[in-house]
């Protein structure tokens, strides 16, 4: 099963539209957004996902949390406070925006996939049986790169996909 991972979209609508197109083309079944969508309009754009379930966490820049939440719930998506913990296809997944507890979470060995954002810097590494993914920024404002990551949960392989 393929899952898409994106973070730090910061209302960059062209990047969000391209990401949704890629997720739809690649047939991902879940999209994880690791925070900083920013506005309700960006949240609504993810309703364009054709077959993927949408799961997000708040970042430190969401401006109108009530409307962001309402817009995501309208299309059947989920948004969680600042941490998501769940299981999909037998894989335990942890997601937060600001990487305040990433090292401890990874060291615990309780999760197969640990996702975070905030830094805008891509970080993909395997530590024991845990795959850690920060997809980098969906904008290209800080790093000059705009990307998302697709993970195959069956074998935990991953691919970085440029948005521009």
Secondary structure, 3 states (H helix, E strand, C coil): CEEEEECCCCCCHHHHHHHHHHHHHHCCCEEEECCCCCCHHHHHHHHHCCCCEEEEECCCCCCCHHHHHHHHHHCCCEEECCEEEEEECCEEEEEECCCCCHHHHHHHCCCCEEECCCCCCCEEEEECCEEEEECCCCCCCCCCCCEEEEEECCCCEEEEEECC
